Amino acid sequence: MDSTVDPAAPDPRSGPSEQKTGREPGRRRGHLARVDAAYGYAFIAPAVIGFVVFVALPIAGVFVFSVQDYNSLSGRSDFVGMENYERLLASDVFGTVLRNTAVFSAFVIPANLVIGLVLAVLVNQRIRAIAIFRAAFFVPVVISLVAWSLVWEVMLQDSGGLNGWLAMIGIDGPNWLADPEWAMTSIIFVQVLKGVGVSMILFLAALQEVPVELIEAARIDGAKPRQVFRSVILPLITPTVMMVAILATINSLKAFAQVFLLTEGGPGLSTSILGYFIYEQAFKAFQVGFASTAAVFLFLIVLLLTLLQWWSRRRWVFNES
């Protein structure tokens, strides 16, 4: 008779409660995992609800309104299918608005990148009171956009402060906001000056994360300051360059308040960009459906440019290949 005992077999002398204890740790771990998951869902619920209510549903509503002839003044809404899209694409005004938006973004985006990086390099020096200069460049960012625009509206008038300073050196400045040749330039200037501080701070943080050892090694090898910046520093901060480019693209395409407060799209249509055009169609012409169609185009343009920038990162962003 075999007297060997299977070690995996339960002890017949142990009671039922003792035999179940082997499964209790697993059940307890499963319970704790469910509790942790419940806490996680509870913490992200406000963000998810906020995104659904204030982002996802409004975007879906824009697409719904874009296929309707909805007049907010009369409250009448009729389904028109793609008629709004055909009307928008055939509009000469919309073509002008698209060109203005392209010009606006084509200057604002590179200016944010170049000026922000130059300022970051300048304020990344270890000199006395450098924090004052950093704060001075960042102050426009924290000023209310409305207050900022109203101040520049006065400064850029025919008899405003800027022309007064130019007159002191014998230059007769134009009426910046009323001259079709200078109005867009003025809007771009105000936009860049307001937002370049954010680019500067982001670039400054990236510059301070560059390993000093790499810079010193390049200098020991005989690299000049310009070569060190181009071959060592710039490649290492390309992730920040990409982020600043995406932010500048989005902010330039959705700009509205500056145009609304400074020129109202004029003179003529010289400063009418997509953000202001959408407002004008929705709240002045009360054509919510037509405005929604333009908003869909704006959404698709922003999405496309962002995706292109994100897709291209593998070719030039450090550590993304």
Secondary structure, DSSP 4 states (H G I P E B T S, - for coil): ------TTSPPTTS-HHHHGGGTHHHHHHHHHHHHHHHHHHHHHHHHHHHHIIIIIHHHHHHHHHTTEEEETTTTEEEE-TTHHHHHHHT-HHHHHHHHHHHHHHHHHHHHHHHHHHHHHHHTTS--TTHHHHHHHHHHHHHS-HHHHHHHHHHHTSTTSHHHHHHHHTT-----TTT-TTTHHHHHHHHHHHHHHHHHHHHHHHHHHTS-HHHHHHHHHTT--HHHHIIIIIHHHTHHHHHHHHHHHHHHHHT--HHHHHHTTT-STTTT--HHHHHHHHHHTS-BHHHHHHHHHHHHHHHHHHHHHHHHTHHHHSTT--
